[in-house]
Every structure is written in C-alpha cells, then in structure tokens.
Amino acid sequence: MGNTAYFGDPMMTGQQYLMGIAGGAIFGGITNGITALANGRSFWNGNLPTQAPLTTPAPTLTPQQEPMPNNPQQQSQTQTPQQKGQEGVNKYIQEEILPNGGTATTEVTLEVNVIRVRVDIAADFNGEITLIEVKNGPHAGFTPNQKIVYPQM
C-alpha cells in the first residue's frame, strides 16, 4: 500500500497477494528442507533420523589379537582414570568375551533420540550383539548422557 500511495504503483489484487505468499512459503520450505538434508536431518520436519547407524572407531578384537598388556610391571604406578578404564575394558574382554567365543568392538558410539553416548564394548556372540559398559574404580560413574540413554535401551 505504501508504494501505491507514494509512487503511484497499482494495488495488488487478492490473487496476486496470495500467490506471493504461497511462492515465498514454497521457496522457504524447499530451501530449509535442502539445508536439513545437508545436515543429515529429515527434509520434511528437520528431525534427525530415528535410527542412527552404529559407528565403530576401534578395531574388532579377536582371540588372536591381544589388547594392551595387563602386566603391572609394564604400567606406571599412577594411572589416569582413562587408563584404569581401558585396563578394565581389556580385562573384561580377555576374561569374559573371548573365552566364550565372542568378538568385541570397543568405544562404540550410539545415538538414541538425538543424544550420543559411547558404549565401552559391543560384544558379538554368534550374531547376538550385547552392549557392555565397564566401570573400573571407586569413583567411576555414568556420564550425564548415559544416565538418560541407558534406561531407554
């Protein structure tokens, strides 16, 4: 209306007005949908996919492959919490998984309802996958994300 009053431009008809609104909505929706796809989200609503694929950054251990040696003489007297945790994971694999015919993948990242967690071990016993979290030490606890995700699994 401002251009009509100031510059003498003709007034838009109702149809032209609605076509402009519809064209802008379609262009904006397509642009945002493409942006969502580029970020790994759904074109239609921008949500993450309901099932994210498993990622396995660490190699699979088999009975022929030894994890880190579990020899106290080879380790320093003071260990970080991460080193103690890794020692516990390796011990569990050697004592519980490999002797029972399983294979293990460590540090498996999962995404459940848009929250990511890292599971210590994904063990495969003849095609049956078991997720295992190892806590090693008096102060070892779950991360905030683990406290949210684990009850949902």
C-alpha positions in Angstrom: 0.0 0.0 0.0 2.9 2.3 0.6 4.2 2.1 -2.9 0.7 2.8 -4.2 0.4 6.0 -2.1 4.0 7.2 -2.6 5.0 6.1 -6.1 1.6 5.6 -7.7 2.2 1.8 -8.2 -1.0 -0.2 -8.9 -2.5 -2.1 -6.0 -2.0 -5.8 -5.8 -5.1 -7.9 -6.3 -6.0 -10.5 -3.6 -4.9 -13.3 -6.0 -1.5 -11.7 -6.6 -1.1 -11.2 -2.8 -1.9 -14.8 -2.1 0.3 -16.1 -4.9 3.2 -14.1 -3.5 2.7 -15.6 0.0 2.4 -19.1 -1.4 5.5 -18.7 -3.6 7.5 -17.4 -0.6 6.3 -20.3 1.6 7.3 -22.9 -1.1 10.7 -21.3 -1.7 11.4 -21.1 2.0 10.3 -24.6 2.7 12.4 -26.1 -0.1 15.4 -24.1 1.0 15.1 -25.2 4.6 14.5 -28.8 3.6 17.6 -28.8 1.5 19.6 -27.3 4.4 18.2 -30.0 6.7 19.2 -32.8 4.3 22.7 -31.3 4.0 23.0 -31.6 7.8 21.8 -35.2 7.9 18.2 -34.4 9.0 14.8 -35.1 7.6 13.7 -32.9 4.6 10.1 -32.7 5.9 10.5 -31.8 9.5 14.2 -31.2 10.2 14.4 -34.0 12.8 17.3 -36.5 13.0 16.7 -39.9 11.6 15.0 -42.2 14.2 17.8 -44.8 13.9 21.3 -43.6 13.6 23.9 -46.1 12.3 26.5 -47.5 14.7 30.0 -46.1 14.3 32.9 -48.2 15.5 36.1 -46.2 15.7 38.2 -49.0 17.3 39.1 -52.3 15.6 37.4 -55.5 16.5 39.4 -57.8 18.8 39.6 -61.5 18.1 41.3 -64.2 20.2 44.4 -63.9 18.0 44.8 -60.1 18.8 46.0 -59.1 22.2 44.7 -55.8 23.7 47.1 -53.7 25.8 49.2 -55.9 28.1 47.7 -56.3 31.6 51.1 -56.5 33.3 51.6 -54.4 36.4 55.4 -54.2 35.8 54.8 -52.5 32.4 52.4 -49.9 33.8 53.4 -46.8 35.7 52.5 -46.6 39.3 49.9 -43.8 38.8 47.2 -44.3 36.1 44.7 -41.8 34.9 41.0 -42.6 35.2 41.0 -43.2 31.4 43.9 -45.7 31.7 42.2 -47.5 34.5 39.0 -47.7 32.5 40.8 -49.1 29.4 42.5 -51.7 31.7 39.1 -52.7 32.9 37.7 -53.0 29.4 40.7 -55.1 28.2 40.4 -57.3 31.2 36.7 -57.9 30.7 37.3 -58.7 27.0 40.1 -61.2 27.9 38.3 -62.9 30.8 34.6 -62.9 29.7 34.1 -62.3 26.0 37.0 -64.1 24.2 36.9 -67.3 26.3 33.2 -67.6 25.5 33.7 -67.5 21.7 32.8 -63.8 21.3 34.4 -60.9 19.5 34.5 -57.4 20.8 34.5 -53.9 19.4 35.4 -51.1 21.8 34.2 -47.5 22.1 31.0 -47.8 20.0 29.1 -44.5 19.6 25.3 -44.7 19.6 22.7 -42.0 19.1 19.4 -42.5 20.8 16.7 -39.8 20.5 19.3 -37.2 19.4 21.6 -38.0 22.4 25.0 -39.6 21.8 26.7 -42.0 24.1 29.8 -44.2 23.8 29.5 -47.8 25.0 32.7 -49.4 26.2 32.1 -52.8 24.4 29.8 -54.2 21.7 30.3 -58.0 22.0 29.2 -60.3 19.3 28.3 -63.9 20.4 27.3 -65.8 17.2 25.4 -62.8 15.8 23.8 -61.7 19.0 25.1 -58.2 19.9 25.5 -57.3 23.6 26.4 -53.8 24.7 28.6 -53.7 27.8 29.6 -50.7 30.0 32.6 -51.4 32.2 33.1 -49.3 35.4 36.6 -49.7 36.9 37.3 -47.9 40.2 35.5 -46.5 43.2 34.6 -43.2 41.6 33.7 -44.4 38.2 30.2 -43.4 37.2 27.9 -42.9 34.2 28.1 -39.7 32.1 25.0 -37.4 32.1 24.1 -38.7 28.6 24.5 -42.4 29.7 22.1 -41.7 32.6 19.5 -40.5 30.0 20.0 -43.1 27.3 20.7 -46.4 29.1 17.2 -46.6 30.7 15.7 -46.2 27.2 17.6 -49.1 25.7 
